[in-house]
Amino acid sequence: QVQLVESEGGLVQPGGSLRLPCAASGRAFSSYAMGWFRQAPGKEREFVACISRNGGLTRYTDSVQGRFTISRDNAKNTVYLQMNSLKPEDTAVYYCAASSIAYAAAGHMYEYWGQGTQVTVSS
């Protein structure tokens, strides 16, 4: 079992930045690939970014490439999503997830999910 807790969402102006941490507890954090997903009102959940177990590989959806950075600190059992140049269309609930199967963009590959944190980009 892995418990995931996202935090530090909030309201930010367009062009601003936020860093979302996701703290993990339970089984060995470094044995899981980690992902970030988001769900906007009235839309399906979508993949944002993922990172391999040792942090050596990352992958992003096209709409955030070059603006968002996923990273992890296995000593602190935490994965981060640094979001820069935020746009109103980035407004969503952001979820972190853990996969013992693979470093993947598909949500069904992830066994554990956090409760989500709201990010609102608005002036």
Backbone as CSV, one residue per row, in Angstrom:
resi,resn,N_x,N_y,N_z,CA_x,CA_y,CA_z,C_x,C_y,C_z
1,GLN,0.824,-1.198,0.000,0.000,0.000,0.000,0.859,1.250,0.000
2,VAL,0.423,2.237,-0.735,1.071,3.542,-0.777,0.000,4.601,-0.579
3,GLN,0.261,5.528,0.300,-0.635,6.666,0.487,0.028,7.897,-0.121
4,LEU,-0.744,8.636,-0.874,-0.239,9.816,-1.572,-1.036,11.050,-1.153
5,VAL,-0.322,12.128,-0.868,-0.986,13.369,-0.462,-0.393,14.530,-1.247
6,GLU,-1.225,15.142,-2.096,-0.816,16.327,-2.836,-1.100,17.561,-1.986
7,SER,-0.357,18.614,-2.260,-0.599,19.860,-1.528,-0.134,21.048,-2.354
8,GLU,-0.418,22.248,-1.800,0.072,23.524,-2.321,-0.497,23.918,-3.664
9,GLY,-1.711,23.438,-3.952,-2.421,24.028,-5.065,-2.918,25.400,-4.642
10,GLY,-3.601,26.076,-5.549,-4.123,27.390,-5.186,-4.475,28.207,-6.412
11,LEU,-4.662,29.498,-6.166,-5.001,30.450,-7.213,-3.745,31.189,-7.660
12,VAL,-3.523,31.235,-8.958,-2.349,31.917,-9.490,-2.752,32.662,-10.749
13,GLN,-2.095,33.774,-11.002,-2.394,34.567,-12.195,-1.773,33.921,-13.435
14,PRO,-2.358,34.171,-14.587,-1.731,33.683,-15.827,-0.283,34.151,-15.928
15,GLY,0.569,33.236,-16.356,1.997,33.527,-16.427,2.751,33.209,-15.158
16,GLY,2.024,32.896,-14.090,2.660,32.603,-12.817,3.136,31.167,-12.709
17,SER,3.649,30.838,-11.519,4.221,29.519,-11.270,3.675,28.927,-9.982
18,LEU,3.647,27.613,-9.931,3.337,26.852,-8.726,4.185,25.595,-8.734
19,ARG,4.518,25.112,-7.537,5.159,23.811,-7.423,4.289,22.931,-6.534
20,LEU,3.864,21.812,-7.078,3.024,20.878,-6.341,3.883,19.735,-5.822
21,PRO,3.943,19.544,-4.501,4.566,18.331,-3.977,3.525,17.243,-3.760
22,CYS,3.962,16.021,-3.840,3.122,14.872,-3.512,3.956,13.963,-2.609
23,ALA,3.540,13.868,-1.363,4.272,13.072,-0.383,3.710,11.658,-0.326
24,ALA,4.601,10.675,-0.300,4.201,9.275,-0.273,4.596,8.623,1.040
25,SER,3.763,7.724,1.501,4.096,6.921,2.674,3.686,5.482,2.396
26,GLY,4.261,4.577,3.133,3.960,3.171,2.917,5.157,2.436,2.348
27,ARG,4.905,1.605,1.366,5.971,0.796,0.786,7.004,1.655,0.073
28,ALA,8.162,1.082,-0.217,9.316,1.797,-0.754,8.958,2.673,-1.940
29,PHE,9.087,3.960,-1.739,8.730,4.947,-2.757,9.528,4.735,-4.033
30,SER,10.797,4.389,-3.896,11.663,4.282,-5.070,11.314,3.088,-5.961
31,SER,10.428,2.230,-5.515,10.016,1.099,-6.339,8.850,1.443,-7.257
32,TYR,8.373,2.693,-7.199,7.227,3.114,-7.999,7.611,4.182,-9.011
33,ALA,7.148,4.015,-10.223,7.105,5.134,-11.150,5.970,6.044,-10.698
34,MET,6.112,7.330,-10.969,5.125,8.298,-10.493,4.585,9.128,-11.650
35,GLY,3.338,9.511,-11.529,2.724,10.326,-12.570,1.885,11.438,-11.986
36,TRP,1.668,12.460,-12.779,0.722,13.532,-12.475,-0.355,13.527,-13.555
37,PHE,-1.584,13.661,-13.108,-2.746,13.738,-13.982,-3.573,14.942,-13.549
38,ARG,-4.500,15.363,-14.386,-5.377,16.466,-14.010,-6.756,16.263,-14.610
39,GLN,-7.726,16.878,-13.961,-9.104,16.808,-14.447,-9.752,18.168,-14.296
40,ALA,-10.126,18.741,-15.421,-10.818,20.021,-15.429,-12.323,19.777,-15.358
41,PRO,-13.086,20.774,-14.908,-14.542,20.602,-14.816,-15.152,20.201,-16.155
42,GLY,-15.959,19.154,-16.133,-16.638,18.715,-17.335,-15.776,17.958,-18.327
43,LYS,-14.525,17.677,-17.936,-13.616,16.976,-18.849,-13.120,15.692,-18.215
44,GLU,-12.596,14.814,-19.050,-12.022,13.577,-18.556,-10.633,13.858,-17.959
45,ARG,-10.238,12.951,-17.079,-8.891,13.033,-16.528,-7.874,12.871,-17.657
46,GLU,-6.791,13.657,-17.585,-5.768,13.560,-18.615,-4.376,13.450,-17.988
47,PHE,-3.509,12.777,-18.697,-2.114,12.631,-18.305,-1.396,13.972,-18.421
48,VAL,-0.526,14.262,-17.452,0.286,15.470,-17.493,1.766,15.123,-17.649
49,ALA,2.279,14.292,-16.741,3.711,13.971,-16.747,3.943,12.699,-15.948
50,CYS,5.060,12.020,-16.247,5.447,10.855,-15.458,6.961,10.799,-15.357
51,ILE,7.424,10.057,-14.358,8.847,9.952,-14.088,9.161,8.519,-13.665
52,SER,10.312,8.025,-14.105,10.691,6.659,-13.797,11.134,6.529,-12.347
53,ARG,11.370,5.288,-11.924,11.677,5.015,-10.516,12.888,5.778,-10.014
54,ASN,13.923,5.865,-10.837,15.142,6.551,-10.378,15.208,8.002,-10.841
55,GLY,14.164,8.447,-11.528,14.112,9.832,-11.978,14.838,10.105,-13.271
56,GLY,15.396,9.069,-13.889,16.203,9.282,-15.080,15.413,9.522,-16.357
57,LEU,14.144,9.142,-16.338,13.297,9.311,-17.517,12.053,10.089,-17.148
58,THR,11.679,11.023,-18.007,10.452,11.785,-17.820,9.709,11.874,-19.149
59,ARG,8.425,12.158,-19.017,7.580,12.256,-20.206,6.475,13.250,-19.895
60,TYR,6.069,14.021,-20.912,5.070,15.065,-20.720,4.033,15.025,-21.832
61,THR,2.843,15.484,-21.499,1.875,15.705,-22.550,2.274,16.966,-23.315
62,ASP,1.891,17.043,-24.575,2.372,18.128,-25.438,2.023,19.514,-24.900
63,SER,0.870,19.642,-24.283,0.395,20.974,-23.882,1.196,21.580,-22.734
64,VAL,1.974,20.760,-22.017,2.759,21.290,-20.895,4.265,21.197,-21.153
65,GLN,4.648,20.546,-22.241,6.071,20.385,-22.564,6.767,21.753,-22.600
66,GLY,7.880,21.870,-21.880,8.608,23.118,-21.838,8.144,24.083,-20.770
67,ARG,6.983,23.825,-20.179,6.466,24.693,-19.097,6.464,23.978,-17.748
68,PHE,6.198,22.692,-17.750,6.124,21.911,-16.512,7.346,20.998,-16.405
69,THR,7.757,20.746,-15.161,8.852,19.822,-14.901,8.476,18.885,-13.758
70,ILE,8.570,17.591,-14.013,8.349,16.602,-12.959,9.706,16.167,-12.419
71,SER,9.774,16.004,-11.105,11.010,15.556,-10.479,10.641,14.751,-9.231
72,ARG,11.638,14.070,-8.680,11.367,13.301,-7.468,12.603,13.305,-6.581
73,ASP,12.340,13.179,-5.294,13.393,13.053,-4.304,13.090,11.779,-3.532
74,ASN,13.770,10.703,-3.883,13.473,9.417,-3.252,13.849,9.391,-1.768
75,ALA,14.786,10.229,-1.371,15.151,10.294,0.050,14.036,10.934,0.875
76,LYS,13.239,11.787,0.228,12.145,12.480,0.930,10.781,11.871,0.585
77,ASN,10.767,10.805,-0.227,9.508,10.160,-0.622,8.527,11.154,-1.228
78,THR,9.040,12.011,-2.089,8.213,13.074,-2.640,8.445,13.227,-4.144
79,VAL,7.366,13.446,-4.867,7.434,13.799,-6.279,6.874,15.204,-6.428
80,TYR,7.438,15.954,-7.351,7.065,17.362,-7.538,6.603,17.603,-8.971
81,LEU,5.746,18.609,-9.100,5.391,19.114,-10.416,5.592,20.626,-10.377
82,GLN,6.652,21.082,-11.026,6.917,22.515,-11.153,6.175,23.021,-12.376
83,MET,5.303,23.986,-12.168,4.480,24.507,-13.254,4.805,25.975,-13.465
84,ASN,5.305,26.309,-14.633,5.648,27.683,-14.992,4.781,28.150,-16.150
85,SER,4.752,29.448,-16.355,3.986,30.045,-17.462,2.567,29.489,-17.506
86,LEU,1.921,29.496,-16.373,0.594,28.896,-16.277,-0.426,29.643,-17.106
87,LYS,-1.364,28.879,-17.643,-2.418,29.404,-18.497,-3.773,29.062,-17.879
88,PRO,-4.813,29.822,-18.208,-6.142,29.485,-17.676,-6.560,28.057,-17.988
89,GLU,-6.131,27.532,-19.119,-6.507,26.156,-19.480,-5.791,25.097,-18.642
90,ASP,-4.855,25.518,-17.794,-4.224,24.579,-16.851,-5.079,24.403,-15.591
91,THR,-6.142,25.166,-15.467,-7.019,25.048,-14.306,-7.624,23.653,-14.236
92,ALA,-7.426,22.988,-13.093,-7.893,21.606,-12.926,-7.574,21.152,-11.515
93,VAL,-8.124,19.989,-11.162,-7.649,19.274,-9.978,-6.487,18.390,-10.438
94,TYR,-5.380,18.513,-9.735,-4.175,17.772,-10.083,-3.998,16.598,-9.117
95,TYR,-3.745,15.426,-9.695,-3.585,14.200,-8.925,-2.203,13.594,-9.176
96,CYS,-1.570,13.099,-8.118,-0.393,12.275,-8.328,-0.799,10.810,-8.183
97,ALA,-0.010,9.948,-8.816,-0.322,8.532,-8.836,0.967,7.723,-8.854
98,ALA,0.885,6.492,-8.353,2.042,5.607,-8.257,1.775,4.310,-9.005
99,SER,2.787,3.870,-9.739,2.679,2.626,-10.512,3.843,1.713,-10.212
100,SER,3.514,0.460,-9.842,4.566,-0.541,-9.668,4.814,-1.283,-10.975
101,ILE,4.042,-0.938,-11.999,4.079,-1.685,-13.252,5.029,-1.044,-14.245
102,ALA,4.830,0.254,-14.494,5.599,0.890,-15.559,5.535,2.392,-15.440
103,TYR,6.501,3.017,-16.036,6.550,4.467,-16.244,5.673,4.709,-17.474
104,ALA,4.490,5.284,-17.283,3.487,5.243,-18.334,2.588,6.462,-18.292
105,ALA,1.985,6.751,-19.447,1.036,7.848,-19.556,-0.400,7.402,-19.288
106,ALA,-0.636,6.114,-19.306,-1.999,5.601,-19.169,-2.402,5.495,-17.707
107,GLY,-3.510,6.108,-17.372,-3.948,6.113,-15.991,-4.199,4.735,-15.416
108,HIS,-4.646,3.793,-16.244,-4.963,2.469,-15.719,-3.716,1.695,-15.284
109,MET,-2.536,2.216,-15.582,-1.285,1.578,-15.155,-0.920,1.944,-13.717
110,TYR,-1.667,2.845,-13.117,-1.348,3.337,-11.783,-2.304,2.729,-10.767
111,GLU,-1.723,2.182,-9.697,-2.538,1.524,-8.671,-2.979,2.458,-7.563
112,TYR,-2.195,3.495,-7.280,-2.473,4.346,-6.126,-2.605,5.790,-6.567
113,TRP,-3.559,6.475,-5.961,-3.873,7.857,-6.323,-4.022,8.705,-5.068
114,GLY,-3.613,9.975,-5.195,-3.876,10.928,-4.136,-5.274,11.490,-4.248
115,GLN,-5.614,12.380,-3.334,-6.964,12.939,-3.291,-7.119,14.152,-4.199
116,GLY,-6.004,14.690,-4.669,-6.045,15.812,-5.590,-5.898,17.155,-4.911
117,THR,-5.401,18.116,-5.671,-5.287,19.498,-5.202,-5.714,20.430,-6.334
118,GLN,-6.497,21.441,-5.978,-7.056,22.344,-6.987,-6.029,23.395,-7.396
119,VAL,-5.875,23.566,-8.687,-5.071,24.656,-9.243,-5.990,25.500,-10.116
120,THR,-6.054,26.788,-9.818,-6.885,27.704,-10.583,-6.006,28.817,-11.130
121,VAL,-6.031,28.992,-12.433,-5.243,30.033,-13.091,-6.211,31.087,-13.613
122,SER,-6.181,32.241,-12.984,-7.144,33.278,-13.326,-6.628,34.629,-12.860
123,SER,-6.998,35.669,-13.602,-6.647,37.017,-13.189,-7.775,37.641,-12.385
